[in-house]
Amino acid sequence: MLVNTAIASAADPIAIATMPLNSCEAGALARQARLATCQQAVASSPLSAFLESL
């Protein structure tokens, strides 16, 4: 498990363990602040033009 490895190998495992919680809270605060300007994600991949042609 990737998260388990990150926590086990970190110098500060408590900080690493709380990171997912903090990222979820940051996302919720961004949504409340209405930082998103669009309702849908936009692909930034260089293949997006290729995928649209399919």
Buried (B, 14 or more C-beta within 10 A) or exposed (E): EEEEEEBEEEEEEEEBEEEEEEEEEEEEEEEEEEEEEEEEEEEEEEEEEEEEEE
